[in-house]
């Protein structure tokens, strides 16, 4: 790619997001979906809303499983775009990425607008504001949405760590609030289930909605139910958010599958549980009428504390939907960064700031479009586009999974989608097949019923085709083919092991270590010198001898194909060993147990560490 590309690649995204940060990236959208989508789904599905969320959750789980395997195998910013390009070719990778960009831009606008709605419950004057700019008349909600988006752009330009701390704090609050709402609602239903039973009888809303392309001859209520079910799928974008930050997640082979599965569990519990609880407490009609602040309506229906708790829930709704908008900013900037990096769009958008090491141009580009989209001012219309764009990307992910298993069959996969079968001599994954068929059916329903979504998606597709074809021709790259795909290789994972080497060991211990570590490992040799009773000169002599020993051991291990670093620490050996072993960067702890007079002491240290860190200690006997 030349000197310029090499220079660009020196500035990379930082790996500094842990497990809760990765989970928060996904849950921020999942949790916000409940605040944003609950009222909209009830507007169309009525008493069948819990069934809509259940169907969405089942499909969501299949997508979670696909992402758990693919994101940990290919921990690169880009998500669906990476998987589709590697598995199906550059043009399909562009298509997946292009619709992800649309999904995230809509995500920014949609959830910032929803956040403004909850804020207006706390400050009613927001709804009364109106400013005219030429022919435009901007409402207070649109103005507030614009301010919130600008705020999110700033914190993301500062850097990803600041952004994820913000998201983690909001998600922690929301988990507690949603647990309270779920618990209170189910308790009231157990006291009096009549409201729930009455509302469950209304399968689909009886009203005609002008933005739905109804199919003549098909039952109106059933079509509204189908429409509501597709809107419930908007929580899908949450799992993509984890994939977008995979290039910045510490130990992605471990945390990505865990965070992904935690997101799947959370949507099953909260989306389905709260939809059932809200039917019994508030009723579907009240939630549909007040769709912009449906969670507040649920809490207000709780006796005694409802009027007080609603204020706190409104605040939580404001911050969690803002967090979801924030993951949209992160996600779209990472997709643009990745697409530029792999030459699917002009590379200018992929450049990372030397100061903050974030893709500033991509963040500004996505934010400006999101602000313009918020001028539409209609929550249902924005959600319409959100659903169709996301489903197209996830369809391509499911199509990519079997192809990637074939193309990179020897790649190390930290986690695999369960359900592998062999039918007629061919390998088929049952879970992935169910996911593919489910997403395909839902996308077909969206194309049939979603008037605005299909129109804007078609326009977006035409713009994308023109952009992609023009860029690839100007860059001298083939429109079809695998030029970019060949650069998207699976990760060469190496598990990190801290190996404690006594200063009196000999260099032959390298052979014992190599025999114990078969596979991909990065070994951190560590020698601990106890300075107790030693003069400064003796300590320095011990240090020099230990450094020479570690250097010889490291050279031998490198010759055996292992990646090795080494260092020397000072202090009481057991205390220092515990302190180092507690660091989150090590997967395993290796202890050498020799022979003779030292055996009892070294065995004691190994047993002690096994008690402190079960399942992580490797004891190597010489």
C-alpha positions, 0 to 999 in steps of 0.5 A: 500500500506504500509508504503513506499507508504504512505511516498511517497504520502506525497510529492504531486504536488502543486496546483498553476496554475490559469485559464490562466496557464491552458488555456495556457497548452492547447492552447500552443499545439493548437497554435503550431499546426497551426505553425507545421501542417499548411504546412503539411495539405496543402501538402496533402489536398491542397485547401481543407485544411480549410475543413480538419481543420473544420472537425478536429475542430468539433471532437476537440470540442466533445473531449473538452466537454468530458474533461471539464466534466471528468477532473473537476470531476476527477482532477488527473494527468493522464487524459485519463489514469485516465478516462479509468482505472476508467471507463473500468478497469486497463488494459484499463487505462494502454492502454490509458496511454501508448499511451498518453506517446507515444503522448507526447514523439512525441510531445516533439520531433515534436515541438522542431524540428519545433521550430528549423525549425523556428529558422533556418529562423532567423539563416540560418547557423543552416541548414548548420551544420552537425556533424558526431558521428560514423555512425550517421550524425546529422544535425544542426536541430537535434542538435538544437532540442536536445539542446532545449529539454535539456533546457525544461527538466531543467526548468521542473525539477526546478518546474511546476510554473516556467514552466507554467510562461514560457508557459503563456508568450509565449502564450500571444505573440502568441495570438497577432501574430495569430490575426494579421495574421488572420486579415491581411489575411482576409483584403487582401482576401476582397480586392481580393478574386480571389486567394482564389477561385482559390485555393479552387478548388484544392480538395486534392493534386494531388501528390503521397506520398511514406509514404501513403498506398493508397487504390487501386481504390479510388481517389488519391486526396480524399485519400490525403485529408483524410490523411491531415484531420487526420494530422489536428487532431494533435491539440487534444493533447492540451486538454489533457495537461490541464487534465495532470495539473489538480492536480496542478490547483487552483479551478479545478472545476471552471477553468478546464471547462472554460480553456477547452472551451476557447481552443475549441473556439481558435482552431475554430477561428485560425485554420480554419480562418488562413487556409482560409486566407493563401489560399487567400494570399499565395496559397496552393502550396507555403505553401506545399513547405515551410511546415517547416515554413508555417506561415512565408510564409503567412506573407511574402506574405503581401504587404509592411510589409511582409518582416519585419513582417516575422522575428517577426513571425519566432521568434513567431513560434520558441517560441510557438512551443517550448512552445508546446514541453514544454507541452509535457514534462509536460504531459508525466511526469504527465502521468508516475507519475500517472501510477506509483502512481496507480500501472500501471507501476513500481512506481519508475517513479512516485516519486516526488523530495522533493526539487522541488516537480516534478517527476524528473525521469519521466521528464528525462526518457521522454526527453531522448526518445524524443531526440532519436526520433528527430534523425529521422529528418522527420517532416511528419513521426513524425506527423504520429505517433503523430496522431495515438497515440493521437486518440487511447487515445481519443477513450478510453476517449469517451468510458469511459464517459458513463461508468463513469456516471454509475459507479459514478452516485452520484459524483459531476460534476461541468460541464456536456457534453450537449445533454443528451437524453433518447432513449428506456429507456436508457440515451444517450449523443448526443455530446459524441456519435458524438465524439465517432463515429468521432474519430473511423472513423478517427482512421480507416482512420489512420490505413488504410493510415498511414504506419509509424504510424500504424507500430510504434503504433503496436510496441509500443503496443507490448512493452506496453503489455509485460511491463504491464503484467510483472509488474503486475505479479511481483507486485502480481496484477491482469492483468484485474480487478479494483485494481487501478481503485478503487483508482481513485475516483471523487473529494470531492469538497468543495466550499470555503466561507469566512464568516465575523463574528463581534466580538459581535456575539454569537455562535448561529450564527453557525446555521444561517450559516449552514442553508445558506450553504447546500452542500459541503463548506469549511468555513473560519470564519473571525473576523475583529477588528477595533483597532481605539481608543483602547489601546494595552491592550483592543486590546488584550482583543478583540482578545482573546474574538474573538478567543474564539467566533470563536472557539466555532462557528467553533466547532458547524459548524464542528459538522454539517459536515462543514470544518472550519478554522478561523482567526482574522484580524485588521484594518478598517472593510470595507477595510479589508473585501474588501482586503480579498474578492478579494483573488482568493481562495474564491467562496463566501462571507458570511455576517451576518446581525443582528437585532437592532442598528447594522442592518443598518451598516451590511446591508450597508456592505453587499450591498457594497460587492454585488456591488464590487463582484456581484453574490458572496455575501451571506447575512444571516439575523438573 
